[in-house]
Amino acid sequence: MTHQHDIEIEIYNDMIQMLNDVNKINIKLKAINIKLKAIQITLNAVQTCLQKEMKKKNVIIHHLEATSSWLSTLISKDWFSRSIKLSDSSLFENSKQNVNNWLFWMQNKLKMNKNHFSIEEMKIAYVKSRVSETMIKHIAFRMKDMITNSFLEAEEILLILNKMYDDFNQYHTIQWQFLKLYQNKIFFHEFWMKFQKLSAKLEYNNETLLNDLQHKISSDLQRVMINERTMNLNEFVDICMWINVRLTELNARSALKTSTTQVACSIASILMMITTAISASISAWKKLRISNVDFARKKLFKKELCFKCKKSEHRACNCLESAQMHEIAANSKNDLFSSK
């Protein structure tokens, strides 16, 4: 019984040692986690610094471009270096005219007399002056300054006119593209640019465009805008842009919460696996320990040796060394109590 008690004490001490090792491993894991958080904070700080530097770089580039444009404007104002002014092209009045000849003349005029048009707005104004009111109504919507996709270059106007009047089926093609246009999952400002690009070539009034826009926006926007009062096209677009930004932010936050929950679940499952592995290893170690003890006792029994002192001519119940050990333990316990 005493030997078995000693074995149990040894097993208990080994288990305590293993638990201490597990605690040390947990402490190390926590330290590693703290270091990872510190690295993440450092990376965020570096990213912020890089963003600030990129903003400064963009500001410098903008100033350099403005300076370059100003210098080129000054150089173009040299009256003595101006080219000979070519005659103006004929007025583009109807779709029966050959649009390719008219475009060739206009492009040649803008290219050869480019020093007569110091800025792009002058080129746009010149192109507009060579198109009749009947033909320019198809692109007049993009001539306004307040819209998002207004013309920035004269070449854009020429390209649009070429697409519209060089193909006889262009109008029907645009109608078909406009019917198939829906926002779906793209951002509203991208969808609005496509909507404007196609609607500028069609002769729809604002009420028709507003009605089409209400049915072409995404289902999320339709649910939010269903209770809004009747408004004009510009107000409806502004509200849709504002709501789309808010919906994007909410979707990003929900995605972040979902990813955080998944990470927490994965960490909990990993800790559960570690705990299961440790408990399995402890139980396996206990079985191995008990099997080793039983094997040693069987070996001593075959050799007719004592389980306690491992000597012959007596058994463990008659072992003198075991009796002496019990007597020493009892005396030391009595001395301890008497000293108290």
Secondary structure, DSSP 8 states (H G I E B T S, - for coil): -HHHHHHHHHHHHHHHHHHHHHHHHHHHHHHHHHHHHHHHHHHHHHHHHHHHHHHHHHHHHHHHHHHHHHHHHHHHT-GGG----------B--TTS-HHHHHHHHHHHHHHTGGG--SHHHHHHHHHHTB-HHHHTTTGGGG-SSSTT---SHHHHHHHHHHHHS-TTHHHHHHHHHHH---TTS-HHHHHHHHHHHHTTS---HHHHHHHHHHHS-HHHHHHHTT-----HHHHHHHHHHHHHHHHHHHHHHHHHHHHHHHHHHHHHHHHHHHHHHHHHHHHHHHHHHHHHHHHHHHHHHTT--TTT--SSS-GGG-HHHHHHHHHHHHHHHHHHHH-
